């Protein structure tokens, strides 16, 4: 392992995460960042295959839960953005005033994505009568169509999703997979007859996220965002935050309960069994290539990527050894590669005319979970040499290789889960506490950079502001796993079961 400041094979040490991460995504051949638009990387085949396997896991969950895949147009007319901006503005004003949104009229204040979108104002040389923009997300185009499709209770629930590119004019520093201008985006949008149906959908979304995190082999903090950090168009928002190696949290998924707020704006209603017209209730659920960014950051090491077997484009690489000295090596290696491929494993046979060390280096950087080597001695013994990317080298019999390979890949996944859970636990510390005197609020001991702090908090907006200003960190909201026993609130001192976290976010 390279020490601090020491680059190994061109890879900065992971202890210098802010240098390691942007270097490794290119060295491992996931993307090429040299495209002449900032924040729009070119996906390389290895990166795209990895992302496609994440998408496949997502599609499997969508299929299991009865969602249908759609593909909506990329361009959205300006008047729909105006409609969304007015709705979001009204909902924000209602939230700030503490009144029901129905008490306010649609306002004219610009809000929402107005300043984040890419505009299209010409078709050829002709100026468009109605300007269009590239979708930043798809509420407005989808709900415009939903209102045409939903007529009666028999049309509900409507459970849709799409995996598409979305575009946001990101002005902050861009970083591959984490903060980009062209986003590889999964979004699920559902329509229900009532609030209960939407609430049950949120519970299903939470279960889907946990299944995906299990496959990607890392834990996350799941929090109901505080009211001031809730999307103004939502009744409440739940966010899923991974803890990255530099101690920053990366929001990898969100799901929102909209109640009937959007339905009223888009006239999304249905006729129930007794002939009454009712507004629908809705939810959304979004994820992006930030999931891949979290995998890269969470599992990689000084030597390169380590990919969970579930999303590794190559699960097993087979390398012939000293094939020039024994004509039987290559036929046996090819036979083994075919057998494992037909058994359902993603296999690559590396028959390049390179020294074994160079091949090891390539596949180590790319994070391939299992490497198999077969040479003349192995043919004689009926064994092969296996090396796991998580560590460990041994001889295993070729007989029963399929079952053994399943066990080895499972062991890699289990090891990655154990490491990431241990790491995340080490990064989350108890909050040092606050004290108040005549000069104001002060920390009882300084907060450290790169640490996520856990605390009990049951205060109001002003109390939260005290926490955030004193620490320079952001309150993530109510963790879905509350304390078993009451703990004193960090600001008010009142006992509460509400577990929360303070972190520096991406």
C-alpha positions in Angstrom: 0.0 0.0 0.0 1.4 3.4 -0.9 1.9 5.8 2.0 0.7 9.4 2.0 1.9 11.4 -0.9 3.4 8.3 -2.6 1.8 7.4 -5.9 1.7 3.7 -6.9 1.6 2.9 -10.6 0.3 6.4 -11.2 -2.5 6.1 -8.7 -2.4 8.6 -5.8 -2.9 6.9 -2.4 -6.5 6.6 -1.3 -5.7 8.5 1.9 -5.5 11.5 -0.4 -9.1 10.9 -1.6 -9.6 14.2 -3.4 -6.7 13.2 -5.7 -7.3 9.5 -5.7 -11.0 9.6 -6.9 -10.7 11.7 -10.1 -7.5 9.8 -11.0 -9.0 6.3 -10.5 -12.1 6.8 -12.6 -9.9 7.5 -15.6 -7.0 5.0 -14.8 -9.6 2.3 -14.4 -11.1 3.2 -17.8 -14.6 4.1 -16.6 -14.8 7.5 -18.3 -12.7 10.0 -20.3 -13.1 13.5 -18.9 -11.5 15.3 -21.9 -14.8 16.0 -23.7 -14.9 19.7 -24.4 -17.9 20.5 -22.2 -17.3 20.7 -18.5 -19.2 18.1 -16.5 -20.1 15.9 -19.5 -17.8 12.9 -19.5 -17.5 10.2 -22.2 -18.5 6.8 -20.8 -15.9 4.2 -21.7 -17.1 0.6 -22.3 -15.9 -0.7 -18.9 -17.7 2.2 -17.1 -20.8 1.9 -19.2 -21.1 -1.9 -18.7 -20.8 -1.3 -14.9 -23.5 1.3 -14.9 -25.7 -0.9 -17.1 -25.4 -3.7 -14.6 -26.5 -1.2 -11.9 -29.4 -0.3 -14.2 -30.2 -4.0 -14.6 -30.5 -4.4 -10.8 -32.8 -1.5 -10.7 -34.9 -2.8 -13.6 -35.2 -6.1 -11.8 -36.6 -4.3 -8.7 -39.0 -2.3 -10.9 -40.3 -5.5 -12.5 -40.6 -7.2 -9.2 -42.8 -4.3 -7.9 -45.0 -3.8 -10.9 -43.5 -0.7 -12.4 -43.6 -0.2 -16.2 -40.7 1.4 -18.1 -41.5 4.5 -20.3 -39.3 6.9 -22.3 -40.5 10.5 -22.4 -39.2 13.2 -24.7 -36.0 15.0 -23.8 -37.4 18.5 -24.7 -40.0 20.2 -22.5 -41.9 23.4 -23.6 -41.2 26.6 -21.6 -44.9 26.9 -20.5 -44.6 23.6 -18.5 -41.6 25.0 -16.6 -43.6 28.1 -15.9 -46.4 25.9 -14.5 -43.9 24.0 -12.3 -42.2 27.2 -11.1 -45.5 28.7 -10.1 -46.5 25.5 -8.2 -43.2 25.1 -6.4 -43.2 28.9 -5.6 -46.7 28.6 -4.1 -45.9 25.4 -2.1 -42.7 27.0 -0.8 -44.7 30.1 0.3 -47.3 28.0 1.9 -44.7 26.0 3.8 -42.9 29.2 4.9 -46.2 30.7 6.1 -47.4 27.6 7.8 -50.6 27.5 5.9 -52.3 25.0 3.6 -51.3 25.5 -0.1 -55.0 25.7 -1.1 -55.2 29.0 0.7 -52.7 30.6 -1.7 -53.1 31.4 -5.4 -50.6 30.4 -8.0 -47.9 33.0 -7.8 -45.6 34.5 -10.5 -42.3 34.2 -8.6 -39.7 32.3 -10.5 -38.4 29.3 -8.7 -37.7 25.6 -9.4 -35.2 24.8 -12.2 -35.4 28.2 -14.0 -31.7 28.9 -13.5 -30.5 25.3 -13.9 -31.8 24.3 -17.3 -30.3 24.3 -20.8 -32.4 26.2 -23.2 -33.2 25.4 -26.9 -34.5 28.6 -28.6 -33.9 27.9 -32.3 -35.0 25.2 -34.7 -32.4 25.5 -37.5 -32.3 29.2 -38.3 -35.8 29.8 -37.0 -36.5 31.2 -33.6 -39.0 29.0 -31.8 -42.3 30.6 -30.8 -42.2 28.6 -27.5 -38.7 28.0 -26.2 -37.9 24.5 -25.0 -35.4 23.2 -22.4 -33.6 19.9 -21.8 -35.3 18.0 -19.0 -33.7 18.5 -15.5 -36.2 15.9 -14.2 -39.5 14.8 -15.6 -42.4 15.8 -13.3 -43.9 18.3 -15.7 -43.8 16.3 -19.0 -44.9 13.1 -17.3 -47.7 14.6 -15.2 -49.0 16.4 -18.3 -49.5 12.9 -19.9 -50.7 11.2 -16.7 -53.7 13.6 -16.6 -54.6 12.2 -20.1 -54.2 8.6 -19.1 -55.9 8.5 -15.7 -59.7 8.6 -15.8 -61.1 6.2 -13.2 -60.0 4.3 -10.2 -59.5 1.3 -12.5 -56.4 3.1 -14.0 -54.7 3.2 -10.6 -52.1 2.7 -9.3 -50.0 3.9 -12.2 -46.4 2.9 -11.6 -43.9 4.2 -14.1 -40.1 4.6 -14.4 -37.5 5.6 -16.9 -33.7 5.6 -17.1 -32.7 8.6 -19.2 -30.2 11.5 -19.4 -31.2 14.7 -17.6 -29.4 18.0 -17.8 -28.7 20.7 -15.2 -26.4 23.7 -15.6 -24.2 22.8 -12.7 -22.1 25.8 -11.6 -20.1 24.2 -8.8 -16.9 22.1 -9.3 -17.8 19.0 -11.4 -16.7 15.5 -10.4 -17.3 12.3 -12.4 -20.5 10.5 -11.3 -20.9 12.8 -8.2 -21.6 16.3 -9.7 -22.1 16.4 -13.5 -24.1 18.4 -16.0 -25.4 15.4 -18.0 -26.9 13.0 -15.5 -27.6 9.3 -16.0 -30.9 9.3 -14.2 -33.3 6.8 -12.9 -36.7 8.2 -11.9 -39.9 6.4 -10.8 -43.2 8.3 -10.7 -46.3 6.7 -9.3 -50.0 7.8 -9.1 -52.4 6.5 -6.4 -56.0 6.8 -5.4 -55.3 8.2 -2.0 -52.6 9.2 0.5 -52.4 5.7 2.0 -51.5 4.2 -1.4 -48.7 6.8 -1.8 -47.4 6.1 1.7 -47.3 2.4 1.0 -45.3 3.2 -2.2 -42.8 5.1 -0.1 -42.3 2.1 2.1 -41.8 0.0 -1.1 -39.2 2.5 -2.3 -37.3 2.2 1.0 -37.2 -1.6 0.6 -36.0 -1.4 -3.0 -33.2 0.9 -1.9 -32.0 -1.5 0.8 -32.0 -4.4 -1.7 -29.9 -2.3 -4.1 -27.5 -1.3 -1.4 -27.1 -4.9 -0.4 -26.1 -5.8 -4.0 -23.7 -2.8 -4.1 -22.2 -3.9 -0.8 -22.3 -0.6 1.2 -24.5 0.9 3.9 -26.1 4.3 3.9 -27.8 6.8 6.3 -31.5 7.1 5.5 -33.1 10.3 6.7 -36.3 12.1 6.4 -35.0 15.5 5.4 -35.8 18.5 7.6 -38.7 20.7 6.4 -36.4 23.4 5.1 -34.4 20.9 3.0 -37.5 19.2 1.6 -38.2 19.7 -2.1 -40.9 22.4 -2.0 -43.2 20.3 -4.2 -43.1 17.4 -1.7 -45.0 16.7 1.5 -41.8 15.1 2.8 -38.6 13.8 1.3 -36.5 10.9 2.3 -32.8 10.8 1.3 -30.2 8.1 1.2 -26.6 9.2 2.0 -23.5 7.2 1.6 -20.4 8.2 3.7 -17.5 8.7 1.4 -13.8 8.1 2.5 -13.2 11.8 3.0 -16.1 11.9 5.5 -18.4 13.8 3.2 -21.9 12.3 2.6 -23.1 11.6 -1.0 -26.8 11.6 -1.6 -27.4 8.6 -3.8 -31.2 8.3 -3.7 -34.3 10.3 -2.8 -38.0 9.5 -2.6 -40.7 12.1 -2.2 -44.3 11.9 -1.0 -46.3 14.5 -3.0 -49.7 13.9 -1.6 -52.1 15.5 -4.1 -50.2 18.8 -4.5 -48.9 18.2 -8.0 -52.2 16.5 -9.0 -54.2 19.7 -8.3 -51.8 21.7 -10.4 -51.9 19.3 -13.3 -55.6 18.3 -13.0 -54.6 14.7 -12.4 -57.9 13.3 -11.0 -60.1 10.2 -11.3 -63.6 9.1 -10.9 -64.1 6.8 -7.9 -66.6 4.0 -7.6 -69.5 6.2 -6.5 -68.9 8.7 -9.4 -67.1 11.4 -7.4 -64.0 13.1 -8.8 -60.9 12.9 -6.6 -57.4 14.1 -7.0 -54.7 11.5 -7.2 -51.7 11.2 -4.8 -48.2 10.8 -6.1 -44.6 9.8 -5.3 -41.3 10.1 -7.0 -38.1 8.1 -6.5 -34.8 9.1 -8.1 -31.2 7.8 -8.3 -28.3 8.4 -10.6 -24.7 7.4 -11.5 -23.9 8.7 -8.0 -24.5 5.0 -7.0 -21.4 4.1 -9.1 -19.5 7.0 -7.6 -20.3 5.6 -4.2 -19.1 2.1 -5.2 -15.8 3.5 -6.6 -15.2 5.6 -3.5 -16.3 3.1 -0.9 -14.6 -0.1 -2.1 -11.5 1.0 -4.0 -8.0 0.9 -2.6 -4.5 2.1 -3.3 -4.3 -0.4 -6.2 -7.5 0.5 -8.0 -11.1 -0.4 -8.1 -12.8 -3.3 -6.2 -16.1 -4.0 -7.9 -18.9 -5.9 -6.1 -19.5 -9.1 -8.1 -23.1 -8.1 -8.8 -22.0 -5.2 -11.0 -18.5 -6.3 -12.2 -18.4 -6.4 -16.0 -15.9 -9.2 -15.6 -16.4 -11.4 -12.5 -13.7 -13.9 -13.3 -10.6 -13.3 -15.4 -8.7 -16.5 -16.5 -5.0 -16.2 -17.3 -3.0 -19.0 -18.9 0.5 -19.4 -17.5 3.5 -20.7 -19.6 1.2 -21.7 -22.4 4.2 -21.7 -24.8 5.8 -24.6 -22.9 2.7 -26.9 -23.0 0.3 -27.1 -25.9 -2.4 -28.5 -23.5 -2.7 -25.2 -21.5 -4.7 -23.1 -24.0 -7.3 -25.7 -24.9 -8.0 -26.4 -21.2 -8.2 -22.7 -20.4 -10.6 -22.1 -23.3 -12.7 -25.0 -22.2 -12.8 -23.6 -18.6 -13.8 -20.1 -19.8 -16.6 -21.6 -21.9 -17.9 -23.7 -19.1 -17.9 -20.8 -16.6 -19.6 -18.5 -19.1 -22.3 -21.1 -19.9 -22.8 -21.4 -16.1 -23.8 -17.7 -16.0 -20.6 -16.0 -14.9 -19.1 -13.0 -16.7 -15.7 -14.3 -17.8 -12.8 -12.9 -19.7 -9.9 -15.0 -21.0 -6.7 -12.9 -21.0 -4.6 -14.6 -23.6 -2.5 -11.5 -24.3 1.3 -12.0 -24.9 2.2 -10.1 -21.7 4.1 -11.0 -18.6 1.8 -12.2 -15.7 2.7 -9.2 -13.6 1.4 -6.8 -16.2 -1.9 -8.7 -16.5 -2.3 -8.8 -12.7 -1.8 -5.0 -12.6 -4.5 -4.4 -15.3 -7.1 -6.5 -13.6 -6.3 -5.2 -10.1 -6.9 -1.6 -11.3 -10.2 -2.6 -12.9 -11.3 -4.4 -9.7 -12.1 -7.8 -11.1 -13.3 -9.9 -8.1 -11.6 -13.2 -9.0 -8.5 -14.1 -11.0 -7.7 -17.7 -12.1 -4.3 -18.9 -13.3 -3.7 -22.2 -15.0 -0.3 -23.5 -16.2 1.3 -26.9 -16.9 1.7 -27.8 -13.2 -2.0 -27.1 -12.6 -3.0 -29.4 -15.5 -1.1 -32.1 -13.9 -2.6 -31.6 -10.4 -6.1 -30.8 -11.6 -6.1 -27.5 -9.7 -5.8 -23.8 -10.5 -4.5 -20.8 -8.6 -7.2 -18.3 -7.5 -6.6 -14.8 -6.3 -9.4 -12.6 -4.8 -9.4 -8.9 -5.3 -10.3 -8.4 -1.6 -7.1 -10.4 -0.7 -6.1 -14.1 -0.5 -4.5 -16.6 -2.9 -5.0 -20.3 -2.9 -5.2 -23.5 -5.0 -8.6 -24.9 -5.7 -9.6 -28.0 -7.6 -11.0 -27.6 -11.2 -13.5 -30.3 -10.3 -16.6 -28.6 -9.0 -15.4 -25.2 -10.2 -18.9 -23.7 -10.8 -20.0 -24.2 -7.2 -16.6 -23.0 -5.9 -16.8 -19.9 -8.0 -20.2 -19.0 -6.6 -18.9 -19.4 -3.1 -15.8 -17.2 -3.9 -17.8 -14.4 -5.4 -20.2 -14.5 -2.4 -17.2 -14.3 -0.1 -16.0 -11.2 -2.0 -19.4 -9.6 -1.6 -19.5 -10.5 2.1 -16.0 -9.1 2.7 -16.9 -5.8 0.9 -20.1 -5.5 3.1 -18.1 -6.1 6.2 -15.4 -3.6 5.3 -17.9 -0.9 4.3 -20.1 -1.3 7.4 -17.0 -1.2 9.6 -15.6 1.8 7.8 -18.9 3.7 7.9 -19.2 3.0 11.6 -15.7 4.3 12.2 -16.6 7.5 10.4 -19.7 8.3 12.5 -18.9 9.8 15.9 -21.0 11.0 18.8 -21.6 14.8 18.6 -19.2 16.5 21.1 -22.1 18.7 22.5 -22.9 22.4 22.8 -22.7 24.9 25.6 -24.3 28.3 25.9 -22.9 31.4 27.7 -23.2 35.2 27.5 -21.3 35.2 24.2 -23.6 32.6 22.5 -23.4 28.9 21.6 -20.0 27.1 21.5 -18.8 23.6 20.9 -17.7 21.6 23.9 -14.8 20.4 21.8 -13.9 21.1 18.1 -15.5 19.1 15.3 -13.0 17.2 13.1 -12.9 17.4 9.4 -14.0 14.2 7.7 -16.3 13.0 10.4 -20.1 12.5 10.4 -21.6 13.3 13.8 -24.6 11.5 15.4 -26.8 13.3 17.8 -30.2 13.5 19.4 -32.1 16.5 18.1 -35.7 17.5 18.6 -35.5 21.3 18.2 -37.1 23.8 15.9 -35.7 25.6 12.8 -33.8 28.2 15.0 -32.2 25.3 17.0 -31.1 23.6 13.8 -29.6 26.9 12.6 -27.6 27.0 15.9 -26.2 23.5 15.1 -25.3 24.3 11.5 -23.7 27.7 12.2 -21.7 26.4 15.1 -20.4 23.4 13.4 -20.3 24.5 9.7 -22.1 21.1 8.9 -25.5 20.3 7.5 -28.3 18.5 9.4 -29.3 15.4 7.4 -32.7 15.0 9.1 -34.5 12.3 11.1 -32.7 9.0 10.7 -35.2 6.2 10.0 -33.6 4.2 12.8 -34.5 6.1 16.0 -32.8 5.7 19.4 -34.2 2.8 21.4 -34.1 4.9 24.6 -34.6 8.7 24.9 -31.4 10.8 24.6 -31.1 14.5 25.5 -31.5 16.9 22.5 -28.2 18.5 21.7 -29.7 22.0 21.9 -32.9 22.0 24.0 -31.8 19.2 26.4 -35.2 17.6 26.2 -35.2 13.8 26.0 -36.0 12.5 22.5 -35.7 9.3 20.4 -35.0 11.3 17.3 -31.6 10.3 15.9 -30.0 12.7 13.5 -26.7 13.3 11.8 -24.5 16.4 11.0 -22.2 16.1 7.9 -20.4 17.9 5.2 -22.3 17.1 2.0 -21.3 16.8 -1.7 
